[in-house]
Amino acid sequence: MKPVVMFLALATAGCGERIDETKGKSDEWDQWAREVEMKFPTADAEGHGPDVGSEEWARVLPRKLGLADKEGDEADLGSVEWRAAVEEKISRIGE
């Protein structure tokens, strides 16, 4: 049984890592991501969705906000420009 536990631990070791641009700023990134998630949830109606602040979350968010251009291009995940675009789009919701 112990090898199975070790395998599962190793297999999931990299899951949910923060995106590269935020290394060293994890606490600030996590706080920002939680605030964004409260304003614009990425989860579905049953609460299923990516871990807030994860790379998957950072990829889902701009798609749900419609920030990618028609070719699917968007600013680098986690960059100052990316975060500004996310904040601006969220601030316009409901206007």
Helices and strands as residue ranges (DSSP letters): H 2-11, G 20-22, H 26-39, H 55-65, H 80-92
